[in-house]
Amino acid sequence: MAHMSPGEKPQPRGRYLLALSIAALGVVFGDIGTSPLYAVREAFSDLYGLAPTETNVLGILSLIFWSLIIVISLKYLTLVMRADNHGEGGIMALTALVMPSKLHRGHWRYFAVMLGIFGASLLYGDGMITPAISVLSAVEGLKVATPALAPYVIPATVGILLALFLLQSRGTQKVGGIFGPVTLVWFLTIATLGVTQIVKNPHVLVAFSPYYALQYFVHNGMGGFWVLGSVFLVVTGGEALYADMGHFGPLPIRLTWFFIVLPSLLLNYFGQGALILRDPSAVANPFYLMVPDWATYPLVALATAATIIASQAVISGSFSLTRQAMRLGFLPRMTIIQTSSHEIGQVYIPTINWILMIATIGLVLGFRSSSRLAAAYGVGVTTDMVFATLLFAVVAWSLWKWPRWVVLLMTAGLLTVDLGFWSATIIKVPEGGWFPLVIGAIMMLIMTTWHQGRTILSNVMKKDAFPIERFLETLADSKKAPQRVPGTAVYLTRNPDIVPPALLSNLRYNHAIHEDIVLVSVETEEIPRVVGSLRAEVRPLKDGFTQVVLHYGFMEHPNVPLALLDIPELGIDPDDTYFVLGREIVLAEGRLGMSRWREQLFAFMQRNALPATAFFNLPVNSTFEVGHLVRL
């Protein structure tokens, strides 16, 4: 268990802490910071028929306040962020903490891991909806400024999103420096807008009391409960606080939230409430109607910039999530491009980028308004938050050994809030909430099929395995020893204790092997990174054979040639070293484990996975592949 208490590692201080905090504004809080564009408006939409009376306005504001306090401040910042996996956060890191090797009770293992995988799958739907609703809600401010511009809202939104995805290959390193300052200007601006309205009606501040939330439910009954589906929009992005913890650490995120983000959000939400109390017709778009006419266009530009930043954070999160899933064996290999030489978290995955682009633009063209998109937004995120609570409870009980009564009490309290939001958002399924659930189900099917398929394939390969020790004995006892050719051959194998099929095939057909043979196995650990002497295990064998096991964290990109060069006892000469890979050609015949169609899906993914040459950074000109047929 890699949990570390704050005292076990140094905390950033001074200017470095300030720089990290400013940077965290742009990356961590972009999504939650743009919720004021649409959250209050959606609470009073025609979907619920909620009249903008004083009881309802104060009740909604009280619910917003306590949602931010309980879900973000208490659950994520105080509790869940304690569950760091060697400093990294996110649903996949939390899943890694509850992988089978971590737990002692079998029934918890499968259940907990499946929760984590489905929660991670749902985040892909979030990665598609967030850019669409965020950018569209910002550009819709043009209709407030001049109704004549309404026909240009959709084309402008599509153009902005298209440019955003086309620029992903450049990475965030070049523009990352302005993310934080722009977001800081955004938060200061929305805080100022809120203050200008609050001073005109300070009575709105009484909504800090939970009494008004209770009074709201008493007054509206079950009908008012469903509005929680829109109130939940104020905490979407909360999962990003946890997911981006590895980039900044918990301290900058917590400081930025309590001193900048939370006060700015509350001031703006309460400012919108004050405006609606004075002018009930402002519920049509309270955010932009707080603004003087002369400032509408500048605010639209600033809001668009803020939503682009929020979208960038979610897209980058999808890239990081994909890389972690690949490391943990739940997705096939894909092309990963490191876009920063300094920040390991800044990566670009073309396949994911194009899928997100097509889906996001399709959502804009299909729903055509942020209000309609809001119906699709929230279902996946609320489900993911429920899973995060359950996974955290498993970690607290099984790994940290917290008292059972503490875990039960904590879980019951958090689930009461989470399930309340989930129940209120589930009614959105017919209006669009089905979309993230479908995406999540598809991604979970892909992840579980790949993981199960690789397990079955590994078991099939083991049946024909030839132990390396017995092979060396056979080699030494052979009356006609094979010819040894000069140079070093590096064979990549999943299991260093068995002879790679590629080596057997080479020996069978060429009757020769190299003078020096290195059997390399790459293992992905359930920690983000592996450093120093823990990287490689080296075991010299006889007759020029050497076993090497390279260990990488699930956040790292393996570079096998570089790792081998760093092992002095191997004496690797790059100009006289050849890499040999085995490539399994899978035939799905419905004989094992999975259904026939899932085996066919696995075989398709196996054929289209990124070649190991690129995945392990092997030199193309000195790498050879040997294929062999495997029947499933």
Secondary structure, DSSP 8 states (H G I E B T S, - for coil): -----GGGS----HHHHHHHHHHHHHHHSHHHHTGGGTHHHHHTSTTTT----HHHHHHHHHHHHHHIIIIIIIIIIIIGGG--BTTB-SHHHHHHHTSTTT-S-HHHHHHHHHHHHHHHHHHHHHHHHHHHHHHHHHHTHHHHH-GGGGGGHHHHHHHHHHHHHHTGGG-SHHHHHHHHHHHHHHHHHHHHHHHHHHTT-GGGGGGGSHHHHHHHHHHHHHHHHTTHHHHGGGGTTHHHHHHTHHHH-HHHHHHHIIIIIHHHHHHHHHHHHHHHHH-GGGGGSHHHHTS-GGGHHHHHHHHHHHHHHHHHHHHHHHHHHHHHHHHTTSS-----EE--SS-TT-EE-HHHHHHHHHHHHHHHHHH-SHHHHHHHSSHHHHHHHHHHHHHHHHIIIIIS---HHHHHHHHHHHHHHHHHHHHHHGGGIIIIIHHHHHHHHHHHHHHHHHHHHHHHHHHHHHHT--BHHHHHHHHHH-SS--EEEEEEEEEE-S-TTB--HHHHHHHHHH-EEEEEEEEEEEEEESSS---GGGSEEEEE-STTEEEEEEEEETTS---HHHHHHT-GGG---GGGEEEEEEEEEEE--S-SSS-HHHHHHHHHHHHHS--HHHHTT--GGGEEEEEEEEE-
